[in-house]
Amino acid sequence: MSRSPSALLLAGAIAALIDSGSYAQGVDIGEKVFRKCKACHAVGDGAKNRVGPHLNDIFGRKAGTVDGFKYSKAMTAAGENGLEWDAQSIGRFVAKPRDAIRGTKMAFAGMEKEEDRASLIAYLKTFSGRGAGRQPEKKKAAVAAEKPTANPAIATGAEGKKELAKNAEVPGHGTFHLGRVALDEEITAWDIDIRPDGAGLPDGRGTVSLGESIYTERCAACHGDFGDGRDRWPALAGGQGSLMKERPEKTIGSYWPYLSTVYDYIRRAMPFGDARSLTDDEVYALTAYVLYLNDIVTEEDFELSSENFTALHLPNEDAFIPDDRAQEGHYANRNEPCMNDCIPGKAKVTMRARVLDVTPDSETVEGTDTIE
């Protein structure tokens, strides 16, 4: 079987990587490149199927054969027709997934740089042929180094059993006398919420142009090249003026109330599968780019920072009202809920919720407009 020029180039790049003695460096680069993949794929100890299948032991594996993962018909057919994953086939697929296998449900647009593909393949190679879930030796050493030191309150007793050291202070609080007061450092690590008035914002800054480059690398695979969403991943931009329609588009620009919510969510939970990996400056840059996608700012050199953050407002902010339920009679006076004058008889569904797309595919009851 003849090979395409691109496949030969990739094979040459991998061979050069190994022959040059820089294979370990390539693995390190590949680990960084893999961040583009972590939103959908897992690799390493305990890796499980996510949006995409796990990638442990991918080398030598027939396409579409990971247990428990539901592949597209195209990927299953490719495996049945003899596609087996190796450096060349992985390289072709990662370069342009939808060109390599027509009909694949993989949403990733593709990895343009040959060096990135070679480094990614070198990284994935370290998880193949050694048993699913095995980590590279350097990874094992790093994980071992990060393990906490022994708790002085725990001692090893007879027959290797763990028991409370005799001189350890037994907690006196709570029913079960468990736990301890959280350290200031532990509280700080979790206390990262940001209020609409800017309280909690970290120092930092980031431009729209920087945010675009980060978005392209870390976010576009799920949210689309221009924030328009991809497959089942949500859109981030557009939808202005649609909230009164039957099918509103609830994006950051059309629905969200506060910019602080955008920053907090990106910082706390994104990118999917690699949360808390962004620096504060990168979060500022991404937030600025989301504003740009929604035409809230229009200059590519606009810089969002902790100084000008509270001066910016999302279009739908004024449509939200304070939650004043605690002032309502039932809550304020702790009244019992009213259970009088209820509609008699069995409740019936009188309309299909097609707009919400939640109605099961059941038939209507003959002679009525209702469904049971």
Secondary structure as GFF3:
##gff-version 3
##sequence-region A 1 372
A	DSSP	alpha_helix	5	19	.	.	.	ID=ss1
A	DSSP	alpha_helix	23	33	.	.	.	ID=ss2
A	DSSP	three_ten_helix	34	36	.	.	.	ID=ss3
A	DSSP	alpha_helix	73	80	.	.	.	ID=ss4
A	DSSP	alpha_helix	87	95	.	.	.	ID=ss5
A	DSSP	alpha_helix	97	100	.	.	.	ID=ss6
A	DSSP	alpha_helix	114	125	.	.	.	ID=ss7
A	DSSP	alpha_helix	137	146	.	.	.	ID=ss8
A	DSSP	beta_strand	154	156	.	.	.	ID=ss9
A	DSSP	three_ten_helix	158	160	.	.	.	ID=ss10
A	DSSP	beta_strand	162	164	.	.	.	ID=ss11
A	DSSP	alpha_helix	184	190	.	.	.	ID=ss12
A	DSSP	beta_strand	205	207	.	.	.	ID=ss13
A	DSSP	alpha_helix	208	218	.	.	.	ID=ss14
A	DSSP	alpha_helix	220	223	.	.	.	ID=ss15
A	DSSP	alpha_helix	259	269	.	.	.	ID=ss16
A	DSSP	alpha_helix	280	293	.	.	.	ID=ss17
A	DSSP	beta_strand	303	305	.	.	.	ID=ss18
A	DSSP	three_ten_helix	309	311	.	.	.	ID=ss19
A	DSSP	three_ten_helix	317	319	.	.	.	ID=ss20
A	DSSP	three_ten_helix	325	327	.	.	.	ID=ss21
A	DSSP	alpha_helix	329	332	.	.	.	ID=ss22
###
